[in-house]
Amino acid sequence: MLTWRAVLMTDSASPAQICADAALDFMQSMTRFLIAEGRELDPAIRITPPQFRALVLLERAPGMSLSELGAEMGIRTPTASVIVVRLVQQGLVQRSSGGGRRLALSLSAQGKKQLNTARKHIQLRLSESLAAWPASKLQQSAQVLQELQQVLHGAR
């Protein structure tokens, strides 16, 4: 696999291809960061990156079904089920009847609290890592990330 640095060396790469490759590298780095920081959490509140993603999605869209959650996470329903079962066992997610056979998923009070704690920990550690950057570079980076998010949201 070519990294964005290697793509820069080719004459055939478009600016969009270079940016896409850099974004993929960034996502891999962020995933490694989330995994490492998840291990640093107090064992009583430790959650895996997929669990974190599931909690964030359920926070944004309470009442989501298991298949909807799996689709949003980009995983198969049986894999989402394993994640949800563990979150239910930990008391972080609640299941309720959504009509018929459909189960609606939502965060429990403990799930909201644990998600908030994990989010604050990760934000703190990330901000500590970024603290050495000049304010102008941080503002520019935040703007670029927001714009990229808007572009990707519009692409779906």
PyMOL commands that set and color helices and strands:
alter all, ss='L'
color gray80, all
select helices_A, chain A and resi 4-8+15-40+43-45+49-60+66-73+77-89+109-130+135-155
alter helices_A, ss='H'
color red, helices_A
select strands_A, chain A and resi 93-97+103-107
alter strands_A, ss='S'
color yellow, strands_A
deselect
rebuild
show_as cartoon
